Amino acid sequence: MPAKTLLIAACLLLPAMSQAEFRFAFDPDENRWQLSNGVIEANFQLGSDGTFQFQSLRGLTGQGTWNKADGNAASLIRLTVNRNVYNGRSRYRLVRQLTQPVERRGLRQSIVLIDENARLQFTLELTMYENQPVLEHRLLLHNLQPGTVYIQALDLLPWSFADELETFRTFRVNQWAVAPVAQNFEPFQDILDPDGPPVEVQAGSRGSHCSWFAVSDHLNRGLFAGWEFDGRADASIRHEGSTNALRLSAYITSMNHPLAEEGDVTLPAGFVGLYHGDWDEAGFRTQRFTEAAIAKAAPDPAIFPYVVWDSWGYQQKLNETILKRNAAAAAALGIELFVVDLGWSRMIGDWRDDPEKFPNGMRSISDYVHSLGMKFGMHFALAEASADAPVLQAHPDWTSTQSYGYFNASSLCLSNGETRDWVIKEAIRLIDDYNVDWILQDGEQMVKECTKTTHTHDSKDSNYANAVDGLNAVVGAVQKARPNISWENCADGGTMMTFNMVKQYVTSITNDASSDFGARQATYGATYVFPPRYIDRYMGNQEINKYTTRSFMFGGPWVFMNRLTELTAADQILAASEIATYKTVRATVRDAKVFHLAAPAMEGIDAIQSYNAAQRTALAVVTRNGGVETAYTLLLRGLDPEVAYRVTFQNSSRILIYSGLQLMRSGVPVPLPEIQSSEIVFATPLE
């Protein structure tokens, strides 16, 4: 079929997408593919020598062009199977190719290849989504040879680009950690040295960094990249001056995944996107792609993210009276989700309500919470069990090799088939027995290390198996069985901030220390990478004042851990007022572009801003933690310079009128006369 005919056929596959400009074309004479969604264009070719090569990735709206480096093999197939390396120098023959629409307004090109020795069949899936400057890619393997083979290495970002004699900067963000060193989503910028070492990103469960980075040239044309895997992966960005190449990689660590004869496996995806601008723009494009293409749909989109109460202010000293009294107080404040944290069950791993604490059962608590108009959530450490729990008394071998000490419990190996099946059944039973709307997943190191030969997983494949066949399989199976239940990711804090996490959870905790300053630090860093609704914040049992509440105002669900029955009347009035304020701004922030204006500093003033293009409104939270400065000049960003804006304040009754140009160039003064004070500033266009 001529290439032109195929191009037209690809366009007609999406009749409902009136705004899409998909052009997926295949030239059968040259075995060349050109894929475009009107925002970016990607080109690939199966050469006459049988090698499958990336050719170029081009931005169609000013993001620049990223070409294959001359003389360098560049393929999206980079893995090792039975010690055979497959990469840009390997030879293949084309079996078939097809284009088809996918959910969430996307179009997918599938290219099916067989290697020259007919050992493996590779299906490369290349997907673009409407209006997103991103190419998502993943491999599917089919084993054609006798017996089981082992995938021993897999690169989730197998990209190489010509450097065009450019200089490059990189940007990455830490995860949360308390050991071996404290980390709280600190961002880092590096200059890539053409003669020096690569910049490394160690991501995944209990890794050092979020599974994302961005690169920019001197004209602020850049690319960003991420990968959809919860286990550990070691990524790198290298400017290789000797070959004039910019090389990316993200190898899954310690992999030895079996693939049976005639077996199939779908491997985790990666993605690259293009942008033009600063790091805020790189993050914004990543976040819009995340929400459009891969993230778990938010519950109740009109009101999410929720205001939440969590029982951890009482730690494990819970009982029926405490919970019911706090439920009544929470409902009076306008809280929407009531979560019972650790301490409700008989013990960790014995997920039945404690009859001494709850003589009428947890279902009575759930029913009472629902009668007050709130949703009901429960803590579930799905991969942990106390040694005395019935499950480990009956099956002591179900533990993982490495135990991580979650409240003195043992760790379970979720990639062991029997263990996985039991956890799935327990989760479904828990949801049904207690009429649960929300699961707060918790645990220490969600992707366990297990090298046992008595389990159903390969003993050398712990990282991959416990991520994909363990954690992901458990959560996926429960969500399939009970699709209306929302899941919150907590891995003893924000230690698993990945782009697979966003596919299964509607939000994630960031900083688990629950402090004012720490919450702002986490929000500031994590919003470079993830949509604001994934920046969940726990407010500990602390004083209620505007400095505290504003420290938790920006981002995803706002979780109160206060002992609500102990609040004074003044505290209750202020809390209700601040909750009402949060409800007026949450959707605006959730769907907005985030601008990072001033990072939190112990002796300074920090500021973070959102701009919602659909509403044409800006919002900034400005907080003085310390120092001698008593005012901050707020320079807003992203506004229309020719539009007049009404500027208002949450604390002050002032109403000011500025042009967008004035607000961005000269700014607006924000008085903060007291240490530990905060103000919310709104800019709304005058009609």
LINSULTA-V482871 format. One record per residue. SS is DSSP state (H for helix, E for strand, C for the rest). OMEGA is omega in whole degrees, 0 to 359 (999 if undefined). Layout:
ss=SS omega=OMEGA
ss=SS omega=OMEGA
This chain:
ss=C omega=180
ss=C omega=183
ss=H omega=182
ss=H omega=180
ss=H omega=179
ss=H omega=179
ss=H omega=180
ss=H omega=180
ss=H omega=179
ss=H omega=180
ss=H omega=184
ss=H omega=179
ss=C omega=187
ss=C omega=184
ss=C omega=182
ss=C omega=184
ss=C omega=185
ss=C omega=182
ss=C omega=184
ss=C omega=177
ss=C omega=181
ss=C omega=174
ss=E omega=178
ss=E omega=185
ss=E omega=176
ss=E omega=175
ss=E omega=185
ss=C omega=178
ss=C omega=182
ss=C omega=186
ss=C omega=184
ss=E omega=178
ss=E omega=172
ss=E omega=185
ss=E omega=180
ss=E omega=172
ss=C omega=181
ss=C omega=179
ss=C omega=174
ss=E omega=178
ss=E omega=179
ss=E omega=182
ss=E omega=180
ss=E omega=179
ss=E omega=167
ss=E omega=188
ss=C omega=179
ss=C omega=177
ss=C omega=177
ss=C omega=179
ss=E omega=179
ss=E omega=190
ss=E omega=164
ss=E omega=180
ss=E omega=182
ss=E omega=173
ss=E omega=190
ss=E omega=173
ss=E omega=183
ss=C omega=180
ss=C omega=171
ss=C omega=183
ss=C omega=179
ss=C omega=181
ss=E omega=180
ss=E omega=185
ss=E omega=170
ss=C omega=178
ss=C omega=179
ss=C omega=177
ss=C omega=180
ss=C omega=174
ss=C omega=183
ss=C omega=183
ss=C omega=174
ss=C omega=172
ss=C omega=179
ss=C omega=181
ss=E omega=178
ss=E omega=178
ss=E omega=183
ss=C omega=179
ss=C omega=174
ss=E omega=183
ss=E omega=176
ss=E omega=183
ss=C omega=183
ss=C omega=177
ss=C omega=179
ss=C omega=183
ss=E omega=185
ss=E omega=168
ss=E omega=182
ss=E omega=177
ss=E omega=178
ss=E omega=175
ss=E omega=181
ss=E omega=178
ss=E omega=181
ss=E omega=177
ss=E omega=176
ss=E omega=181
ss=C omega=176
ss=C omega=171
ss=C omega=179
ss=E omega=175
ss=E omega=186
ss=E omega=172
ss=E omega=176
ss=E omega=180
ss=E omega=185
ss=E omega=183
ss=E omega=171
ss=E omega=181
ss=E omega=188
ss=C omega=178
ss=C omega=178
ss=C omega=178
ss=C omega=187
ss=E omega=170
ss=E omega=181
ss=E omega=170
ss=E omega=178
ss=E omega=179
ss=E omega=180
ss=E omega=188
ss=E omega=171
ss=E omega=181
ss=E omega=184
ss=C omega=174
ss=C omega=180
ss=C omega=182
ss=C omega=191
ss=E omega=170
ss=E omega=176
ss=E omega=184
ss=E omega=174
ss=E omega=181
ss=E omega=168
ss=E omega=181
ss=E omega=172
ss=E omega=183
ss=E omega=181
ss=C omega=186
ss=C omega=181
ss=C omega=175
ss=C omega=180
ss=C omega=173
ss=E omega=185
ss=E omega=174
ss=E omega=189
ss=E omega=177
ss=E omega=179
ss=E omega=177
ss=E omega=182
ss=C omega=176
ss=C omega=185
ss=C omega=185
ss=C omega=172
ss=E omega=182
ss=E omega=172
ss=E omega=182
ss=C omega=179
ss=C omega=180
ss=C omega=181
ss=C omega=166
ss=C omega=187
ss=C omega=170
ss=E omega=177
ss=E omega=182
ss=E omega=179
ss=E omega=185
ss=E omega=177
ss=E omega=164
ss=C omega=176
ss=E omega=175
ss=E omega=171
ss=C omega=180
ss=C omega=3
ss=C omega=173
ss=C omega=179
ss=C omega=176
ss=E omega=182
ss=E omega=174
ss=C omega=175
ss=C omega=176
ss=E omega=180
ss=E omega=173
ss=E omega=180
ss=E omega=170
ss=E omega=179
ss=C omega=179
ss=C omega=181
ss=C omega=180
ss=C omega=186
ss=C omega=182
ss=C omega=177
ss=C omega=168
ss=E omega=187
ss=E omega=176
ss=E omega=181
ss=E omega=193
ss=E omega=180
ss=C omega=183
ss=C omega=182
ss=C omega=172
ss=C omega=182
ss=C omega=190
ss=E omega=167
ss=C omega=187
ss=C omega=186
ss=E omega=168
ss=E omega=178
ss=E omega=179
ss=E omega=180
ss=E omega=174
ss=C omega=186
ss=C omega=177
ss=C omega=180
ss=C omega=169
ss=E omega=188
ss=E omega=174
ss=E omega=175
ss=E omega=184
ss=E omega=176
ss=E omega=180
ss=E omega=191
ss=C omega=185
ss=C omega=183
ss=C omega=179
ss=C omega=183
ss=C omega=173
ss=E omega=179
ss=E omega=182
ss=E omega=176
ss=E omega=174
ss=E omega=185
ss=E omega=170
ss=E omega=186
ss=E omega=185
ss=C omega=183
ss=C omega=179
ss=C omega=180
ss=C omega=184
ss=E omega=169
ss=E omega=187
ss=E omega=176
ss=E omega=173
ss=E omega=174
ss=E omega=183
ss=E omega=171
ss=E omega=184
ss=C omega=171
ss=C omega=184
ss=C omega=175
ss=C omega=191
ss=E omega=182
ss=E omega=175
ss=E omega=186
ss=C omega=175
ss=C omega=185
ss=C omega=179
ss=C omega=180
ss=E omega=174
ss=E omega=173
ss=E omega=186
ss=C omega=182
ss=C omega=184
ss=C omega=169
ss=E omega=176
ss=E omega=171
ss=E omega=178
ss=E omega=181
ss=E omega=178
ss=E omega=175
ss=E omega=182
ss=C omega=183
ss=C omega=182
ss=H omega=175
ss=H omega=179
ss=H omega=176
ss=H omega=179
ss=H omega=181
ss=H omega=179
ss=H omega=175
ss=H omega=183
ss=H omega=179
ss=H omega=175
ss=H omega=180
ss=H omega=182
ss=H omega=184
ss=H omega=195
ss=H omega=192
ss=H omega=188
ss=C omega=172
ss=C omega=181
ss=C omega=179
ss=C omega=174
ss=C omega=175
ss=C omega=187
ss=C omega=179
ss=C omega=184
ss=C omega=182
ss=C omega=12
ss=C omega=186
ss=C omega=160
ss=E omega=192
ss=E omega=164
ss=E omega=180
ss=E omega=189
ss=H omega=188
ss=H omega=173
ss=H omega=175
ss=H omega=188
ss=C omega=184
ss=C omega=180
ss=C omega=184
ss=C omega=168
ss=C omega=185
ss=H omega=182
ss=H omega=180
ss=H omega=184
ss=H omega=182
ss=H omega=178
ss=H omega=178
ss=H omega=177
ss=H omega=178
ss=H omega=179
ss=H omega=180
ss=H omega=179
ss=H omega=180
ss=H omega=180
ss=H omega=183
ss=C omega=177
ss=C omega=190
ss=C omega=182
ss=E omega=183
ss=E omega=186
ss=E omega=175
ss=E omega=185
ss=C omega=181
ss=C omega=178
ss=C omega=181
ss=C omega=187
ss=E omega=181
ss=E omega=171
ss=E omega=178
ss=C omega=182
ss=C omega=174
ss=E omega=193
ss=E omega=172
ss=E omega=185
ss=E omega=180
ss=C omega=185
ss=C omega=178
ss=C omega=180
ss=C omega=187
ss=C omega=184
ss=C omega=177
ss=C omega=175
ss=C omega=179
ss=H omega=179
ss=H omega=178
ss=H omega=176
ss=H omega=179
ss=H omega=180
ss=H omega=180
ss=H omega=178
ss=H omega=179
ss=H omega=180
ss=H omega=179
ss=C omega=177
ss=C omega=179
ss=C omega=171
ss=E omega=185
ss=E omega=180
ss=E omega=180
ss=E omega=176
ss=E omega=181
ss=E omega=177
ss=C omega=194
ss=C omega=183
ss=C omega=181
ss=E omega=176
ss=E omega=175
ss=C omega=181
ss=C omega=181
ss=C omega=180
ss=C omega=181
ss=H omega=183
ss=H omega=180
ss=H omega=172
ss=H omega=180
ss=H omega=186
ss=C omega=183
ss=H omega=182
ss=H omega=182
ss=H omega=178
ss=E omega=173
ss=C omega=180
ss=C omega=179
ss=C omega=176
ss=C omega=192
ss=C omega=169
ss=C omega=178
ss=H omega=182
ss=H omega=176
ss=H omega=177
ss=C omega=172
ss=E omega=179
ss=E omega=178
ss=E omega=176
ss=C omega=184
ss=C omega=179
ss=C omega=169
ss=C omega=191
ss=H omega=182
ss=H omega=178
ss=H omega=180
ss=H omega=182
ss=H omega=180
ss=H omega=181
ss=H omega=179
ss=H omega=180
ss=H omega=179
ss=H omega=180
ss=H omega=180
ss=H omega=178
ss=H omega=179
ss=H omega=180
ss=H omega=183
ss=H omega=184
ss=H omega=188
ss=H omega=177
ss=C omega=187
ss=C omega=175
ss=C omega=192
ss=E omega=175
ss=E omega=170
ss=E omega=178
ss=E omega=179
ss=C omega=180
ss=C omega=179
ss=C omega=183
ss=C omega=187
ss=C omega=177
ss=C omega=188
ss=C omega=171
ss=C omega=179
ss=C omega=180
ss=C omega=182
ss=C omega=177
ss=C omega=180
ss=C omega=181
ss=C omega=184
ss=C omega=177
ss=C omega=175
ss=C omega=185
ss=C omega=180
ss=C omega=187
ss=C omega=189
ss=H omega=185
ss=H omega=180
ss=H omega=186
ss=H omega=182
ss=H omega=174
ss=H omega=189
ss=H omega=183
ss=H omega=179
ss=H omega=185
ss=H omega=183
ss=H omega=181
ss=H omega=179
ss=H omega=183
ss=H omega=180
ss=H omega=181
ss=H omega=179
ss=H omega=179
ss=H omega=176
ss=H omega=180
ss=H omega=181
ss=C omega=190
ss=C omega=184
ss=C omega=180
ss=C omega=179
ss=E omega=181
ss=E omega=174
ss=E omega=179
ss=E omega=167
ss=C omega=178
ss=C omega=188
ss=C omega=185
ss=C omega=183
ss=C omega=183
ss=C omega=178
ss=C omega=182
ss=C omega=186
ss=C omega=178
ss=C omega=163
ss=C omega=176
ss=H omega=183
ss=H omega=180
ss=H omega=186
ss=H omega=183
ss=C omega=181
ss=C omega=175
ss=E omega=179
ss=E omega=171
ss=E omega=174
ss=C omega=178
ss=C omega=183
ss=C omega=183
ss=C omega=172
ss=C omega=179
ss=C omega=180
ss=H omega=184
ss=H omega=180
ss=H omega=178
ss=H omega=179
ss=H omega=176
ss=H omega=182
ss=H omega=179
ss=H omega=182
ss=H omega=182
ss=H omega=186
ss=H omega=179
ss=C omega=167
ss=C omega=190
ss=C omega=192
ss=C omega=176
ss=C omega=184
ss=H omega=182
ss=H omega=177
ss=H omega=179
ss=C omega=182
ss=E omega=184
ss=E omega=179
ss=E omega=177
ss=E omega=186
ss=C omega=181
ss=C omega=188
ss=C omega=184
ss=C omega=176
ss=C omega=173
ss=C omega=187
ss=H omega=174
ss=H omega=180
ss=H omega=185
ss=H omega=181
ss=H omega=178
ss=H omega=181
ss=C omega=190
ss=C omega=191
ss=C omega=175
ss=C omega=184
ss=C omega=182
ss=C omega=178
ss=E omega=189
ss=E omega=173
ss=E omega=172
ss=C omega=179
ss=C omega=169
ss=C omega=191
ss=H omega=182
ss=H omega=180
ss=H omega=179
ss=C omega=174
ss=C omega=178
ss=H omega=179
ss=H omega=177
ss=H omega=181
ss=H omega=179
ss=H omega=180
ss=H omega=180
ss=H omega=179
ss=H omega=179
ss=H omega=180
ss=H omega=175
ss=H omega=178
ss=H omega=177
ss=H omega=179
ss=H omega=182
ss=H omega=179
ss=H omega=185
ss=H omega=190
ss=H omega=180
ss=H omega=177
ss=H omega=180
ss=H omega=183
ss=H omega=186
ss=C omega=189
ss=C omega=168
ss=E omega=181
ss=E omega=175
ss=E omega=182
ss=E omega=190
ss=E omega=180
ss=E omega=184
ss=C omega=177
ss=C omega=177
ss=C omega=185
ss=C omega=181
ss=C omega=182
ss=C omega=180
ss=E omega=179
ss=E omega=182
ss=E omega=175
ss=E omega=187
ss=E omega=169
ss=E omega=171
ss=E omega=181
ss=E omega=186
ss=C omega=181
ss=C omega=179
ss=C omega=182
ss=C omega=183
ss=E omega=177
ss=E omega=178
ss=E omega=178
ss=E omega=172
ss=E omega=183
ss=E omega=188
ss=E omega=174
ss=E omega=178
ss=C omega=181
ss=C omega=179
ss=C omega=185
ss=C omega=181
ss=C omega=183
ss=C omega=177
ss=E omega=181
ss=E omega=175
ss=E omega=185
ss=E omega=176
ss=C omega=180
ss=C omega=182
ss=C omega=174
ss=C omega=184
ss=C omega=172
ss=C omega=186
ss=C omega=184
ss=C omega=181
ss=C omega=174
ss=E omega=183
ss=E omega=170
ss=E omega=181
ss=E omega=179
ss=E omega=187
ss=E omega=179
ss=C omega=182
ss=C omega=188
ss=C omega=177
ss=C omega=180
ss=C omega=171
ss=E omega=183
ss=E omega=177
ss=E omega=178
ss=E omega=168
ss=E omega=176
ss=H omega=179
ss=H omega=179
ss=H omega=182
ss=H omega=182
ss=H omega=183
ss=H omega=185
ss=C omega=177
ss=C omega=179
ss=E omega=180
ss=E omega=178
ss=E omega=180
ss=E omega=175
ss=C omega=189
ss=C omega=185
ss=C omega=170
ss=C omega=185
ss=C omega=175
ss=E omega=186
ss=E omega=179
ss=E omega=173
ss=E omega=183
ss=E omega=181
ss=E omega=173
ss=E omega=184
ss=E omega=182
ss=E omega=173
ss=C omega=180
ss=C omega=999
